[in-house]
């Protein structure tokens, strides 16, 4: 009976202007009733991997040296590594006339020069705003739009509104209570959805340090050529990380500092009353914008022991080239 009344209220106010927030409150009432009637499944999903910062990790508020963009080294994602050469063997002379020959002395290897630390930048080749960006269809579908963009960068999905709606409609297949106590998308559901569409190997990781989260995401992007998914706005929003700037190659220097990231924000071109206007896809977010948007996980619906107070990222581990052509487009 209560559900019937709630439906009647939502239908009745659906055509009204949102006077004094009546429509928002009615829809919120329906959401709470729907959650009570259809709670998320209580099953295991993709685990959250907790990453401990290294002993020499600097605090997030430490200064990051800025570099002249003209002097930055442009990194190329290592998505098609060449095989390592086979080791060569020194020939040994065979015995002759009773004389045993000794092998020629092996010259001492030259010391490997230490890599030079220089400012670097990377923009993923796959992140073409014209062909892979998708704005969320409505205010509740940022995760579906973000996943759609990741799939599009892997050539596994179109950027149409229809595909985004179909993807969002499959949420029940991956939704779990441990991932989203109030229902909806969580990072575990995101990783499962990507795998269902042929993009495997994405891991959910929680970091105590923001720079470490960004550095390891950047390193994963260099190694795979694939984007990372940042869980922004304290767990309420999805950012797709498509590039970065740093004071050193994150695959070489374990203490590299990230000075900026490029983002595809599915909220674009909307304006949030809390977070402000969204930037066009590929905009470089400086440290002030990163700190304002990429915040520690904190959800109002309850505690998440493996995530609370940490930075959440869904990180690629398999090269993009290995994912191509494996999609179930749904």
Buried (B, 14 or more C-beta within 10 A) or exposed (E): EEEEEBEEBBEEBEEEEEEEEBBEEBBEBBBEBBBEEEEBBEEEBBEBEEBEBEEEBBEBEEEBEEBEEEEBEEBEBEBEEEEEEEEEEEEEEEEEEEEEEEEEEEEEEEEEEEEEEEBBBBBBEBBBBEEBBBBBBEEEBBBBBBBBBBBBBBBBBBBEBEBBEBBBEBBEEBBBBBBBBBBBBBBBBBBBBBBBBBBBBBBBBBBBBBBBBBBBBBBBBBBBBBBBBBBBBBBBBBBBBBBBBBBBBBBEBBBBBBBBBBBBBBBBEBEEEEBEEBBEBBBBBBBEBBEEBBBBBBBEEEEBEBBBEBBBBBBBEBBBBBBEEEBEEB
